[in-house]
């Protein structure tokens, strides 16, 4: 990661999200299970009715959007929220004087449209001319940029399995610190709730045996494996500003700083597995801490990757003990609320971390687990983990910047 000047901060000016919780990051308390039954016979974390209506409305607003994959539409919906929260509307001072770049992550990209085009090919022996441009991974970032009105910024797309969103944010941070951009929309999006994708997850043997109403995704609960697939997106409006400028801004709301994103990799025989001590997690966490120039003692909580698979959950906790010692910070997760959203999961975990920083609250899971309930001490800095098939991992540090009154 590029070295940076200590006086420079990467502020999160706004954020948006969509998931099985709708357009909010987390409820105040555990609701009834937000999971539902898919026609494939498995529990999934699909969008609720109101969020689905927002996607439908978005699809109808622009004729070209009617052909877009659901993954792209979820990204557009979250990016619009982030842009609005940042005040980066068309015609604003920021829009007029500072180009807007886009960096988006997605593990699988245009899943639904790709499967539709492939089915068309098998049935008819041909596909439409739109098949290629609508299924390339690059169409995620390019459509987000189009919808945001960006005409002079970079459009970057990333795919690194379930850490894809942090690859996107890490690249955006590097560009900002290098002075190659001043504003970025960065995040992740995924809409993988298709029959073929669910069949792939079932074939691996990790899918939850619990019904949708039984809280089927249970991070940290041990056996059996409780992986559940979800859909969603989260996008962040990032801007590099000086610490002095941030401190002088007239706001009573806390400012959030994306301090760093660290990366790790382990080369192991199984592309779906990981080492028992989570070596790639250890590398990513240590890199994030070192480059942000903070120690493990400065971390107030950890939002886990923890998808509910016994081996994966145990490896991540082993990695945390290797870095923090036996006394771990409070362990948090939102996957028991939204499932595992693959390439969007890291972004949605980061959004959940910001919710915790803002409210100092999070719901307690209704099942036995090692996830933390409320704690007495303030949460000011959170480590967020992500990992995926292929041996890659990423860890992000986010903190709350207290502005003097």
C-alpha positions as CSV (number, residue, x, y, z in Angstrom):
1,X,0.0,0.0,0.0
2,X,1.2,3.5,-0.8
3,X,2.8,5.4,2.1
4,X,0.8,8.5,3.1
5,X,1.3,11.8,4.9
6,X,0.2,11.6,8.5
7,X,-1.8,14.8,8.1
8,X,-3.9,13.3,5.3
9,X,-7.1,11.4,6.1
10,X,-9.4,9.3,3.9
11,X,-12.8,10.4,5.1
12,X,-16.0,8.4,4.5
13,X,-18.2,11.2,3.4
14,X,-21.3,9.0,2.9
15,X,-22.4,5.4,2.6
16,X,-25.2,3.4,1.2
17,X,-26.3,-0.2,1.4
18,X,-29.0,-2.7,0.5
19,X,-29.3,-6.2,1.9
20,X,-31.8,-8.6,3.5
21,X,-32.3,-5.8,6.1
22,X,-33.4,-3.4,3.4
23,X,-31.7,-0.1,3.3
24,X,-30.5,0.1,6.9
25,X,-27.3,-1.3,8.3
26,X,-28.7,-3.1,11.3
27,X,-31.8,-3.3,13.6
28,X,-31.7,-2.2,17.2
29,X,-32.5,-5.7,18.3
30,X,-32.8,-9.1,16.7
31,X,-36.0,-9.1,14.6
32,X,-37.7,-12.2,13.3
33,X,-35.4,-14.0,10.9
34,X,-34.9,-12.0,7.7
35,X,-34.1,-15.2,5.8
36,X,-36.5,-16.8,3.3
37,X,-36.8,-20.1,1.4
38,X,-35.5,-20.1,-2.1
39,X,-37.1,-22.2,-4.8
40,X,-34.0,-24.2,-4.9
41,X,-35.0,-25.5,-1.4
42,X,-32.3,-23.6,0.6
43,X,-32.6,-20.7,3.0
44,X,-31.3,-17.4,1.6
45,X,-31.0,-13.8,2.6
46,X,-32.9,-12.0,-0.1
47,X,-34.1,-8.4,-0.3
48,X,-37.3,-7.6,1.6
49,X,-40.3,-6.2,-0.2
50,X,-39.5,-2.5,0.2
51,X,-36.0,-2.8,-1.0
52,X,-37.1,-5.0,-3.9
53,X,-39.5,-2.2,-4.9
54,X,-36.6,0.3,-4.9
55,X,-34.7,-2.0,-7.3
56,X,-37.7,-2.3,-9.6
57,X,-38.2,1.4,-9.6
58,X,-34.5,2.0,-10.4
59,X,-34.7,-0.5,-13.3
60,X,-37.6,1.4,-14.8
61,X,-36.1,4.8,-14.5
62,X,-33.7,4.6,-17.4
63,X,-34.5,2.4,-20.5
64,X,-30.9,1.0,-20.6
65,X,-31.2,-0.2,-17.0
66,X,-33.9,-2.7,-17.9
67,X,-31.2,-5.0,-19.4
68,X,-28.7,-4.7,-16.5
69,X,-27.9,-7.6,-14.2
70,X,-29.2,-7.4,-10.7
71,X,-25.7,-7.2,-9.3
72,X,-25.2,-3.9,-11.1
73,X,-28.6,-2.5,-10.0
74,X,-27.8,-3.2,-6.3
75,X,-24.5,-1.4,-6.8
76,X,-26.3,1.6,-8.4
77,X,-28.8,1.7,-5.5
78,X,-26.1,1.7,-2.8
79,X,-24.0,4.2,-4.7
80,X,-26.9,6.6,-5.0
81,X,-27.3,6.6,-1.3
82,X,-23.6,7.2,-0.7
83,X,-23.5,10.0,-3.2
84,X,-26.5,11.7,-1.7
85,X,-25.2,11.3,1.9
86,X,-21.9,12.9,0.8
87,X,-23.7,15.8,-0.9
88,X,-22.0,15.0,-4.2
89,X,-25.1,15.7,-6.3
90,X,-24.7,17.0,-9.9
91,X,-23.9,20.7,-9.9
92,X,-22.4,20.7,-6.4
93,X,-19.0,22.3,-5.8
94,X,-17.3,18.9,-5.4
95,X,-18.8,17.7,-8.6
96,X,-17.8,20.8,-10.6
97,X,-14.1,20.9,-9.4
98,X,-13.1,17.4,-8.4
99,X,-13.5,14.4,-10.8
100,X,-15.3,11.3,-9.4
101,X,-13.7,7.9,-9.7
102,X,-15.3,4.6,-9.1
103,X,-13.9,1.3,-7.7
104,X,-16.2,-1.6,-7.3
105,X,-15.7,-5.2,-6.3
106,X,-17.8,-8.3,-7.1
107,X,-16.9,-11.9,-6.9
108,X,-19.1,-13.2,-9.7
109,X,-20.4,-10.1,-11.4
110,X,-23.4,-10.4,-13.7
111,X,-24.5,-13.8,-12.4
112,X,-28.1,-13.8,-13.4
113,X,-27.6,-12.4,-16.9
114,X,-24.7,-14.7,-17.6
115,X,-26.9,-17.7,-16.7
116,X,-29.7,-16.4,-18.8
117,X,-27.5,-15.8,-21.8
118,X,-26.0,-19.3,-21.4
119,X,-29.4,-20.9,-21.2
120,X,-30.4,-19.0,-24.4
121,X,-27.2,-20.3,-26.1
122,X,-28.0,-23.9,-25.1
123,X,-31.6,-23.6,-26.3
124,X,-31.0,-21.6,-29.6
125,X,-27.3,-21.9,-30.4
126,X,-26.9,-18.1,-30.4
127,X,-27.0,-15.1,-28.1
128,X,-27.7,-11.5,-28.5
129,X,-25.0,-8.9,-29.2
130,X,-25.6,-7.4,-25.7
131,X,-24.4,-10.6,-24.0
132,X,-20.7,-9.8,-23.8
133,X,-20.9,-6.1,-22.6
134,X,-23.6,-7.0,-20.1
135,X,-21.7,-9.8,-18.5
136,X,-18.1,-8.5,-18.3
137,X,-17.0,-7.6,-14.7
138,X,-16.1,-4.1,-15.8
139,X,-19.7,-3.2,-16.5
140,X,-20.3,-3.0,-12.7
141,X,-18.0,0.0,-12.1
142,X,-18.8,1.6,-15.5
143,X,-22.6,1.7,-14.8
144,X,-22.1,3.1,-11.3
145,X,-19.9,5.8,-12.8
146,X,-22.6,6.5,-15.5
147,X,-25.4,6.7,-13.0
148,X,-23.3,9.1,-10.8
149,X,-22.6,11.4,-13.7
150,X,-18.9,10.8,-13.7
151,X,-17.3,11.5,-17.1
152,X,-13.6,12.2,-16.1
153,X,-12.7,9.7,-13.4
154,X,-11.3,6.2,-13.4
155,X,-13.7,3.2,-13.4
156,X,-12.1,0.2,-11.7
157,X,-13.6,-3.3,-11.2
158,X,-12.2,-6.0,-9.0
159,X,-12.8,-9.7,-8.5
160,X,-11.0,-11.5,-5.7
161,X,-13.7,-13.8,-4.4
162,X,-15.1,-12.7,-1.1
163,X,-12.6,-10.0,-0.4
164,X,-13.4,-8.2,-3.6
165,X,-14.9,-5.1,-2.0
166,X,-11.7,-4.5,0.1
167,X,-9.6,-4.9,-3.0
168,X,-11.8,-2.1,-4.4
169,X,-11.4,0.1,-1.4
170,X,-7.7,-0.6,-1.0
171,X,-7.1,0.5,-4.6
172,X,-9.2,3.6,-4.1
173,X,-7.2,4.5,-1.1
174,X,-3.9,4.1,-3.0
175,X,-5.2,6.4,-5.7
176,X,-6.3,9.0,-3.2
177,X,-3.1,8.9,-1.3
178,X,-1.0,9.1,-4.4
179,X,-2.9,12.2,-5.6
180,X,-4.3,10.5,-8.6
181,X,-7.9,11.2,-7.5
182,X,-9.7,13.3,-4.9
183,X,-13.0,11.6,-4.7
184,X,-14.0,7.9,-5.0
185,X,-17.2,5.8,-4.9
186,X,-15.9,2.4,-3.7
187,X,-17.6,-0.7,-2.5
188,X,-18.9,-4.1,-3.4
189,X,-22.1,-5.7,-4.9
190,X,-23.4,-9.2,-5.5
191,X,-26.6,-10.8,-6.5
192,X,-25.9,-14.5,-6.5
193,X,-29.2,-16.0,-5.5
194,X,-29.6,-18.1,-8.6
195,X,-30.2,-21.8,-8.9
196,X,-26.8,-22.6,-10.4
197,X,-24.8,-20.6,-7.7
198,X,-26.8,-22.1,-4.9
199,X,-26.1,-25.6,-6.4
200,X,-22.4,-24.7,-6.3
201,X,-22.5,-23.8,-2.6
202,X,-24.5,-26.9,-1.8
203,X,-21.9,-29.1,-3.7
204,X,-19.1,-27.8,-1.4
205,X,-21.0,-29.2,1.6
206,X,-21.0,-26.1,3.7
207,X,-24.7,-25.0,3.4
208,X,-26.8,-24.6,6.6
209,X,-29.2,-27.4,7.4
210,X,-31.5,-25.0,9.3
211,X,-34.7,-23.6,7.9
212,X,-35.1,-20.0,7.0
213,X,-37.1,-19.2,10.2
214,X,-34.5,-20.8,12.5
215,X,-31.7,-18.2,12.0
216,X,-29.8,-20.5,9.6
217,X,-26.6,-18.5,9.4
218,X,-24.8,-18.8,12.8
219,X,-21.2,-17.4,12.9
220,X,-19.2,-18.7,15.8
221,X,-21.7,-21.3,16.8
222,X,-19.6,-24.3,15.8
223,X,-21.0,-27.3,14.1
224,X,-22.9,-27.9,11.9
225,X,-21.7,-25.6,9.1
226,X,-24.2,-22.7,8.7
227,X,-23.2,-20.9,5.6
228,X,-26.1,-19.1,3.9
229,X,-26.0,-17.2,0.7
230,X,-27.2,-13.6,0.6
231,X,-27.4,-10.7,-1.8
232,X,-26.6,-7.0,-1.3
233,X,-24.3,-4.1,-1.9
234,X,-22.5,-1.3,0.1
235,X,-20.8,1.7,-1.4
236,X,-18.7,4.5,0.3
237,X,-18.0,8.0,-0.7
238,X,-14.3,8.5,0.0
239,X,-12.3,11.8,0.0
240,X,-8.8,12.7,1.0
241,X,-8.6,15.8,3.2
242,X,-6.1,17.2,5.6
243,X,-6.5,16.5,9.3
244,X,-6.6,20.3,9.9
245,X,-9.5,20.7,7.4
246,X,-11.4,17.8,8.9
247,X,-11.1,19.3,12.4
248,X,-12.3,22.7,11.2
249,X,-15.4,21.4,9.4
250,X,-18.6,22.8,11.0
251,X,-20.4,19.5,11.9
252,X,-21.8,18.0,15.1
253,X,-21.7,14.5,13.5
254,X,-18.7,12.2,14.0
255,X,-16.4,11.8,11.0
256,X,-15.3,8.4,10.0
257,X,-11.8,7.6,8.7
258,X,-10.8,4.7,6.6
259,X,-7.3,4.2,8.0
260,X,-6.0,1.4,5.9
261,X,-6.6,-1.9,4.1
262,X,-4.1,-4.7,4.6
263,X,-3.9,-7.8,2.4
264,X,-2.7,-11.4,3.0
265,X,-2.3,-14.6,0.9
266,X,-1.5,-18.2,1.6
267,X,-0.8,-20.8,-1.1
268,X,-2.4,-24.0,0.0
269,X,-3.4,-27.1,-1.9
270,X,-7.2,-26.6,-1.6
271,X,-8.5,-23.5,-3.3
272,X,-11.6,-23.6,-1.1
273,X,-9.7,-24.1,2.1
274,X,-7.3,-22.3,4.4
275,X,-4.7,-23.1,7.0
276,X,-5.9,-23.9,10.6
277,X,-4.1,-20.8,12.0
278,X,-5.4,-18.5,9.3
279,X,-2.1,-17.3,8.0
280,X,-3.6,-15.1,5.3
281,X,-5.8,-13.4,8.0
282,X,-2.6,-12.9,10.1
283,X,-0.8,-11.2,7.2
284,X,-3.7,-8.9,6.4
285,X,-4.3,-7.9,10.0
286,X,-0.7,-7.2,10.7
287,X,-0.3,-5.2,7.5
288,X,-3.3,-3.1,8.2
289,X,-2.1,-2.3,11.7
290,X,1.5,-1.6,10.7
291,X,0.6,0.7,7.8
292,X,-1.9,2.6,9.9
293,X,0.8,2.9,12.6
294,X,-1.4,1.5,15.4
295,X,-1.1,-1.6,17.6
296,X,-3.5,-4.4,18.4
297,X,-4.2,-2.7,21.7
298,X,-5.8,0.2,19.8
299,X,-8.5,-2.0,18.4
300,X,-11.8,-1.8,20.2
301,X,-13.7,-4.5,18.3
302,X,-13.5,-6.8,15.3
303,X,-16.1,-7.4,12.7
304,X,-15.4,-10.9,11.6
305,X,-15.5,-12.5,8.2
306,X,-16.8,-15.6,9.9
307,X,-19.3,-17.2,7.4
308,X,-20.5,-19.9,9.8
309,X,-18.3,-22.7,8.5
310,X,-16.6,-24.4,11.4
311,X,-13.1,-24.6,9.8
312,X,-13.2,-21.0,8.5
313,X,-14.6,-19.6,11.8
314,X,-11.9,-21.4,13.8
315,X,-9.1,-20.3,11.6
316,X,-10.0,-16.7,11.8
317,X,-10.2,-16.8,15.6
318,X,-6.8,-18.6,15.7
319,X,-5.4,-15.8,13.6
320,X,-6.8,-13.2,15.9
321,X,-5.3,-14.9,18.9
322,X,-1.9,-15.0,17.1
323,X,-2.1,-11.2,16.7
324,X,-4.0,-10.1,19.9
325,X,-3.2,-12.9,22.3
326,X,-5.8,-14.9,24.2
327,X,-7.8,-11.8,25.3
328,X,-9.6,-10.9,22.1
329,X,-11.5,-7.6,21.4
330,X,-15.3,-8.0,21.2
331,X,-16.2,-10.1,18.1
332,X,-19.0,-8.8,16.0
333,X,-20.8,-10.0,12.8
334,X,-23.7,-9.1,10.6
335,X,-23.8,-12.3,8.6
336,X,-26.4,-13.8,10.9
337,X,-28.6,-11.0,9.7
338,X,-27.7,-10.8,6.0
339,X,-26.0,-14.1,5.1
340,X,-22.8,-14.3,3.1
341,X,-23.0,-11.9,0.2
342,X,-19.7,-13.0,-1.4
343,X,-18.0,-10.0,-3.1
344,X,-20.2,-7.5,-1.3
345,X,-19.7,-9.0,2.2
346,X,-16.6,-7.0,3.1
347,X,-18.4,-3.7,2.2
348,X,-21.5,-4.7,4.1
349,X,-19.3,-5.6,7.1
350,X,-17.6,-2.2,6.9
351,X,-21.0,-0.5,6.8
352,X,-22.0,-2.5,9.9
353,X,-18.7,-1.4,11.6
354,X,-19.6,2.3,10.9
355,X,-23.1,1.7,12.3
356,X,-21.4,0.4,15.5
357,X,-19.1,3.4,15.6
358,X,-22.0,5.8,15.2
359,X,-24.5,4.2,17.6
360,X,-22.3,2.2,20.0
361,X,-25.0,-0.5,19.7
362,X,-25.6,-3.7,17.8
363,X,-28.2,-6.5,18.1
364,X,-27.4,-9.7,20.0
365,X,-27.7,-13.0,18.1
366,X,-30.6,-15.3,19.3
367,X,-28.3,-18.4,19.4
368,X,-25.3,-19.6,21.3
369,X,-22.1,-18.1,19.9
370,X,-18.9,-16.3,20.8
371,X,-20.1,-13.0,19.2
372,X,-20.2,-10.2,21.8
373,X,-23.2,-8.5,23.3
374,X,-23.0,-4.9,24.5
375,X,-19.7,-3.8,26.1
376,X,-19.0,-1.1,28.6
377,X,-16.1,0.6,26.9
378,X,-16.4,3.0,23.9
379,X,-15.9,1.6,20.4
380,X,-13.6,4.1,18.6
381,X,-11.6,1.9,16.1
382,X,-12.8,-1.4,14.5
383,X,-10.9,-4.0,12.5
384,X,-13.0,-5.6,9.7
385,X,-11.9,-8.9,8.2
386,X,-12.7,-10.5,4.8
387,X,-11.4,-13.7,3.1
388,X,-12.2,-15.8,0.1
389,X,-11.5,-18.9,-2.0
390,X,-8.0,-19.0,-3.4
391,X,-6.2,-18.1,-0.1
392,X,-6.7,-14.4,-0.1
393,X,-7.7,-12.2,2.8
394,X,-8.0,-8.5,3.6
395,X,-8.5,-6.4,6.7
396,X,-9.7,-2.8,6.9
397,X,-9.3,-0.4,9.8
398,X,-12.0,2.3,10.4
399,X,-12.2,4.8,13.2
400,X,-14.3,7.6,14.5
401,X,-12.6,11.0,14.4
402,X,-13.8,13.2,17.2
403,X,-14.1,16.8,16.0
404,X,-13.7,19.5,18.7
405,X,-16.9,21.4,19.4
